[in-house]
Amino acid sequence: MARLLKLGLALLMAGSGWYYFEAIVIPYQQKESRLHHTPRGNLSDLYPRWLGARELLLHGRDPYSAEVTREIQIGFYGQALDGSRPDLPRDEERFAYPVYVVFLLAPTIAIPFPIVRMLFQPLLLLLTAASVPLWKRGLGMRMERTTTAIIVVLLLGSLPVVEGLHLEQLTLLVCFLVAASCAALASRKLVPAGILLALATIKPQIAAAVVAWFGLWALGDWARRQRLVWAFAASMALLWLGAEAMLPGWLGQWWTAIHAYLGYNDGRSLLENLLGRYPGLLLSAVIAAAICLVCWRSRHAPAGSYAFGTCLVSVLAASLLIKPGFPLYDVAMLLPAVLWLSTHWKPIRERSRTAGWLYCLTALFLVWQWVGALGLTALSLLYSSSAAQQAWQLAAVGQFSLPLGIFSLLGLLAADMCRSPAPLLRRGAKGGEPVPATASEVGA
């Protein structure tokens, strides 16, 4: 009965997250659009990539060109943008991905886009749900089925994921690919892990930190792990050479598109937004140096071990803090860090009273999205939808502090791990590579 009550509560909270977007956020945005005469087209983040892939593969047109960009704007906004009009959106919605993303979208280019998005949203939903058991496998975690089901429900009703699904954001696909790569690595399937990681580089700002960690990890035991590097390198070579054959000189055009993207969007990192430009850059450098040190000390740890998992989730959390830009849907990258901290909370709580309070505060930042969405849902249903729309930002406010809180907690785990005399591993009965320690063996 208790399990059913927990699952029912999770469904209620997840449902409030969906209602919050469908009945509060979207109507508010539509009202603001009418008030300020802002154009609204399909507003799908998939559309620029899909149209660019279609034009390149079917018609041989350059997806980075001004002509294709204009067509993207007409579909995305309902009209082409005019840079001389300050009332129009600044985001030019250029094709700003590596051109080899077209290989993933190739099966869809002959299908009308309304049908493509009808199929893509359920696909993203399923892949996001599948990432939970994949992360469990990749991090060597054990959970009851009911707990896993509750986590899946809450994940699918979290604000970053709901926003990503509404926008049809490829970030959710990349998060799945990274999770699948880690699960393959934990299963000693190094070649599939390398291939999946290469595919994840369609969003290099997400995949780059994981690629760096996996590369360093492979060097820690080159004889056993080199297949990961060769599989990744061969996959990247095929993607790059295939892209070059399709669009010669694409790398320079992509680089130009990235610079333009950072110009018409907020290219500051989360730390720069929170602390200011120079303090944010300084702290970013300190975090990068600390992550490099922890990863270097843990490079010999086997996949699925406590040391490997701590480094992996720390790398993901750090990259979210210091990478350019901070859209809400990127917070979906923190799923493995949340799972890790939910399992290894005892060392933090027992460390000091301050650490315990930090853990509780970070948990509040995490839970607030559902509490806020549930409160606004109740306000909309029982009192006034307009009042709920005016306070729509309330539910998302904790998401901007969540990455910093999570990284701080992971920093405590990493510091304790670095002070340990040896990595937290146990040796298999038949020798060979160490076997990952279980959660109970590390005091979780």
C-alpha positions in Angstrom: 0.0 0.0 0.0 2.8 2.4 0.9 4.4 1.8 -2.5 1.1 2.5 -4.3 0.7 5.8 -2.4 4.3 6.9 -3.3 3.6 6.0 -7.0 0.3 7.9 -6.8 2.0 10.9 -5.3 4.7 10.8 -8.0 1.9 10.7 -10.7 0.2 13.7 -9.1 3.4 15.7 -9.1 4.3 14.7 -12.6 0.8 15.5 -13.8 1.1 18.9 -12.3 4.3 19.5 -14.2 2.5 18.8 -17.5 -0.6 20.8 -16.6 1.7 23.7 -15.6 3.1 23.8 -19.1 0.0 23.1 -21.0 -2.5 25.3 -19.1 -0.3 28.0 -17.6 3.0 28.6 -19.4 1.9 28.1 -23.0 -1.3 30.2 -22.6 0.8 33.0 -20.9 3.3 32.9 -23.8 0.5 33.0 -26.3 -1.1 36.0 -24.6 2.3 37.8 -24.4 2.8 37.1 -28.1 -0.6 38.6 -29.0 0.1 41.6 -26.8 3.5 42.4 -28.3 2.8 41.1 -31.8 5.5 38.5 -31.6 5.4 35.9 -34.4 4.8 32.3 -33.5 5.2 29.4 -36.0 5.8 25.8 -35.1 8.4 26.8 -32.4 10.1 23.4 -32.7 13.8 23.2 -32.0 13.8 20.1 -34.2 12.6 22.0 -37.2 15.8 23.9 -38.0 17.8 20.6 -37.9 15.1 18.7 -39.9 14.8 21.4 -42.6 18.6 21.7 -42.9 18.9 17.9 -43.3 16.1 17.8 -45.9 17.6 20.6 -48.0 21.1 19.1 -47.9 20.2 15.5 -48.5 17.4 16.0 -51.0 18.4 19.2 -52.8 22.1 19.6 -52.1 21.6 23.0 -50.5 23.9 24.4 -47.8 22.0 24.2 -44.4 24.2 27.1 -43.1 23.2 29.4 -45.9 21.2 32.6 -45.5 18.5 31.2 -47.8 17.9 28.1 -45.8 18.1 30.2 -42.6 15.3 32.4 -43.9 13.1 29.3 -44.7 13.8 28.0 -41.2 12.6 31.3 -39.7 9.4 31.2 -41.8 8.6 27.8 -40.4 9.8 28.4 -36.8 8.3 31.9 -36.3 5.8 32.1 -39.1 7.8 34.8 -40.9 11.4 35.7 -41.7 13.1 37.9 -39.2 14.1 41.5 -39.9 17.2 42.6 -38.1 16.1 46.3 -38.2 12.9 45.6 -36.2 13.7 45.4 -32.4 10.2 44.0 -31.7 11.1 40.7 -33.5 13.0 37.8 -31.7 16.8 38.0 -31.7 17.3 34.3 -32.0 17.9 33.7 -35.8 17.3 29.9 -35.4 20.3 29.1 -37.7 21.3 25.5 -38.4 24.1 25.6 -35.8 24.8 21.8 -35.3 27.6 19.8 -36.8 26.4 18.9 -40.3 26.7 15.2 -39.5 23.5 15.5 -37.5 21.7 15.0 -40.8 22.7 11.3 -40.8 20.5 10.8 -37.7 17.6 12.7 -39.2 17.9 11.2 -42.7 15.0 8.7 -42.1 12.6 11.6 -41.5 13.3 13.9 -44.4 10.7 12.4 -46.8 8.0 12.7 -44.2 6.0 16.0 -43.7 7.2 17.8 -40.6 3.8 17.7 -38.7 4.0 13.9 -38.8 7.7 13.9 -37.9 7.1 15.9 -34.7 4.1 13.6 -33.8 6.5 10.7 -34.0 9.5 12.4 -32.4 7.8 13.5 -29.2 6.8 10.0 -28.1 10.2 8.7 -29.2 11.9 11.3 -26.9 9.5 10.4 -24.1 10.5 6.7 -24.4 14.2 7.4 -24.7 14.1 9.7 -21.6 12.3 7.0 -19.6 14.8 4.4 -20.8 17.7 6.6 -19.6 16.9 5.8 -15.9 17.7 2.1 -16.1 20.7 2.9 -18.3 22.1 5.2 -15.8 21.5 2.7 -13.0 23.5 0.2 -15.0 26.2 2.7 -16.0 26.7 3.9 -12.4 26.5 0.4 -10.9 23.4 1.3 -8.8 20.8 -1.1 -7.3 17.2 0.0 -6.9 13.8 -1.6 -6.3 11.5 -1.7 -9.3 9.0 0.6 -7.5 11.7 3.1 -6.8 12.8 3.0 -10.4 9.2 3.5 -11.6 8.8 6.5 -9.3 12.0 8.1 -10.6 10.9 7.6 -14.2 7.5 9.2 -13.5 9.0 12.2 -11.7 11.6 12.6 -14.5 9.0 12.6 -17.2 7.1 15.2 -15.2 10.1 17.4 -14.4 10.1 20.9 -15.8 13.4 20.5 -17.9 12.1 17.3 -19.5 8.6 18.6 -20.1 10.0 21.8 -21.7 12.5 19.7 -23.8 9.6 17.5 -25.0 7.5 20.5 -25.9 10.4 22.0 -27.9 11.4 18.6 -29.3 14.9 19.3 -28.1 17.7 17.0 -29.3 19.3 17.5 -25.8 17.1 14.7 -24.6 18.3 12.4 -27.3 21.9 13.3 -26.5 21.3 12.6 -22.8 20.0 9.1 -23.8 23.0 8.5 -26.0 25.4 9.4 -23.1 23.5 7.2 -20.7 23.6 4.3 -23.2 27.3 4.8 -23.7 27.9 4.6 -20.0 25.7 1.5 -19.6 27.7 -0.2 -22.4 30.9 0.7 -20.7 29.8 -0.8 -17.4 28.9 -4.0 -19.4 32.5 -4.1 -20.8 31.1 -3.4 -24.3 33.7 -0.8 -25.2 33.1 -0.6 -29.0 29.3 0.2 -28.7 30.2 2.7 -25.9 32.6 4.5 -28.3 30.1 4.5 -31.1 27.3 5.9 -28.9 29.5 8.6 -27.5 30.5 9.7 -31.0 26.8 10.0 -31.9 26.3 12.2 -28.8 28.7 14.8 -30.2 25.9 16.2 -32.3 25.7 18.5 -29.2 29.4 18.9 -28.4 28.8 21.3 -25.5 27.1 18.4 -23.7 29.3 15.5 -24.9 32.8 17.1 -24.8 33.3 16.8 -21.0 32.3 13.1 -21.1 34.6 12.5 -24.1 37.5 14.0 -22.2 36.8 11.9 -19.1 36.4 8.7 -21.1 39.6 9.4 -22.9 41.6 9.9 -19.7 40.0 6.8 -18.2 41.0 4.8 -21.2 44.6 5.9 -20.8 44.4 4.6 -17.2 44.5 1.0 -18.5 45.3 1.3 -22.1 45.7 -2.4 -22.8 42.2 -3.3 -21.7 40.4 0.0 -22.7 41.9 1.1 -26.0 39.0 -0.4 -28.0 36.8 2.5 -26.6 39.2 5.1 -28.0 39.5 3.3 -31.4 35.7 2.9 -31.7 35.1 6.5 -30.9 37.9 7.7 -33.2 36.7 5.5 -36.1 33.1 6.6 -35.6 34.1 10.3 -35.5 36.2 9.9 -38.6 33.2 8.3 -40.5 30.9 11.1 -39.4 33.4 13.9 -40.3 34.4 12.4 -43.6 30.8 11.7 -44.5 29.9 15.3 -43.6 32.8 16.6 -45.7 31.6 14.5 -48.7 28.1 15.9 -48.3 29.2 19.5 -47.7 32.9 20.3 -48.4 34.3 22.9 -46.0 31.4 22.5 -43.5 33.6 22.9 -40.5 34.3 26.6 -41.1 30.7 27.3 -41.8 29.7 25.5 -38.6 32.2 27.6 -36.6 30.7 30.8 -38.1 27.2 29.6 -37.1 28.4 28.9 -33.6 29.8 32.4 -33.2 26.6 33.9 -34.6 24.5 31.8 -32.2 26.5 33.1 -29.2 25.9 36.6 -30.5 22.2 36.5 -30.7 21.7 34.3 -27.6 23.0 34.7 -24.1 26.4 33.0 -24.4 27.3 33.4 -20.7 27.6 30.4 -18.5 25.4 29.8 -15.5 28.2 30.9 -13.2 28.7 34.1 -15.1 25.0 34.9 -14.8 25.0 34.2 -11.1 28.3 35.8 -10.1 29.2 38.2 -12.9 31.5 37.8 -15.8 35.0 37.8 -14.3 34.1 36.0 -11.0 32.2 33.5 -13.0 35.1 32.9 -15.3 37.5 32.6 -12.4 35.3 30.1 -10.6 34.9 28.1 -13.9 38.7 27.8 -14.2 38.9 26.6 -10.6 36.2 24.0 -11.1 37.8 22.8 -14.3 41.2 22.4 -12.6 39.6 20.6 -9.7 37.7 18.2 -12.0 40.9 17.4 -13.9 42.7 16.6 -10.7 39.9 14.3 -9.4 39.6 12.5 -12.8 43.4 12.1 -13.0 43.5 10.4 -9.6 40.6 8.1 -10.5 41.7 7.2 -14.0 42.5 3.6 -13.0 39.0 2.9 -11.5 36.9 0.4 -13.5 33.6 1.4 -15.0 30.7 1.1 -12.6 32.9 1.7 -9.5 32.3 4.4 -6.9 35.3 6.4 -8.1 34.3 6.2 -11.8 30.7 7.2 -11.0 31.7 10.1 -8.8 33.9 11.4 -11.6 31.3 10.9 -14.3 28.5 12.7 -12.5 30.8 15.5 -11.4 32.0 16.0 -15.0 28.4 16.3 -16.2 27.5 18.7 -13.3 30.6 20.9 -13.9 30.0 21.1 -17.6 26.4 22.4 -17.0 27.9 25.2 -14.8 30.6 26.4 -17.1 29.4 25.8 -20.6 28.0 28.8 -22.6 24.2 29.2 -22.2 21.8 27.7 -19.7 18.4 26.8 -21.2 16.1 25.1 -18.7 16.0 21.8 -20.6 19.8 21.3 -20.1 19.1 20.6 -16.4 18.0 17.1 -17.6 21.7 16.4 -17.7 21.7 16.3 -13.9 19.6 13.1 -13.7 22.7 10.8 -13.1 24.0 13.2 -10.4 20.6 13.2 -8.7 20.5 9.4 -8.7 24.1 9.3 -7.4 23.4 11.7 -4.5 20.2 10.0 -3.6 22.2 6.8 -3.1 25.3 8.2 -1.5 23.7 10.7 0.9 25.0 9.2 4.2 28.7 10.3 3.8 27.5 13.8 3.1 25.0 14.0 6.0 27.6 12.5 8.4 30.4 14.9 7.3 29.2 18.0 9.1 26.0 19.8 10.0 26.7 22.4 7.3 27.0 19.6 4.7 23.7 18.2 5.9 21.9 21.5 5.5 23.4 21.9 2.0 22.0 18.5 1.1 18.6 19.5 2.4 18.7 22.8 0.6 19.7 21.2 -2.7 16.9 18.6 -2.3 14.5 21.6 -1.8 15.7 23.1 -5.0 15.0 19.8 -6.8 11.5 19.2 -5.3 10.4 22.8 -5.6 9.6 22.4 -9.4 6.9 19.9 -8.5 5.7 21.8 -5.4 5.5 25.1 -7.4 3.8 23.4 -10.4 1.3 21.7 -8.0 0.6 25.0 -6.2 0.1 26.9 -9.5 -2.1 24.1 -10.8 -4.3 24.4 -7.7 -4.4 28.2 -8.1 -5.4 27.9 -11.7 -8.1 25.3 -11.1 -9.6 26.7 -7.9 -9.2 30.4 -8.3 -7.9 32.0 -11.5 -5.9 30.9 -14.4 -4.7 34.5 -15.1 -3.3 34.7 -11.5 -1.4 31.4 -12.0 -0.1 32.7 -15.3 1.3 35.9 -13.7 3.3 33.7 -11.3 4.4 31.2 -13.9 8.1 31.7 -13.2 7.7 30.6 -9.5 7.9 26.9 -10.3 11.2 27.1 -12.2 13.1 29.4 -9.8 14.9 26.6 -8.0 16.3 25.1 -11.3 18.9 27.9 -11.6 20.4 27.1 -8.2 20.1 23.3 -8.4 23.3 22.7 -10.5 25.4 24.7 -8.1 24.0 22.8 -5.1 24.5 19.5 -6.8 28.0 20.2 -7.8 28.9 21.4 -4.3 27.7 18.1 -2.9 29.6 16.1 -5.5 32.6 18.1 -4.6 32.4 16.9 -1.0 32.2 13.3 -2.2 35.1 13.8 -4.5 37.2 15.5 -1.8 36.6 12.5 0.6 37.4 10.1 -2.2 40.7 11.9 -3.0 41.7 11.7 0.7 41.1 7.9 0.7 44.3 5.8 0.5 43.0 3.8 -2.5 40.0 3.8 -4.8 36.9 2.3 -3.4 37.0 -1.0 -5.3 37.0 -4.7 -4.5 39.0 -7.4 -6.3 37.1 -10.1 -8.1 37.5 -13.7 -6.9 39.4 -14.7 -10.0 41.7 -11.6 -10.1 41.8 -9.4 -13.2 40.2 -6.0 -13.3 38.8 -4.8 -9.9 35.1 -5.3 -9.4 33.0 -2.1 -8.6 32.2 -1.7 -5.0 28.5 -1.8 -4.2 26.6 1.1 -2.5 26.6 -0.6 0.8 30.4 -1.2 0.7 31.1 2.5 0.4 28.8 3.5 3.3 25.9 4.7 1.2 
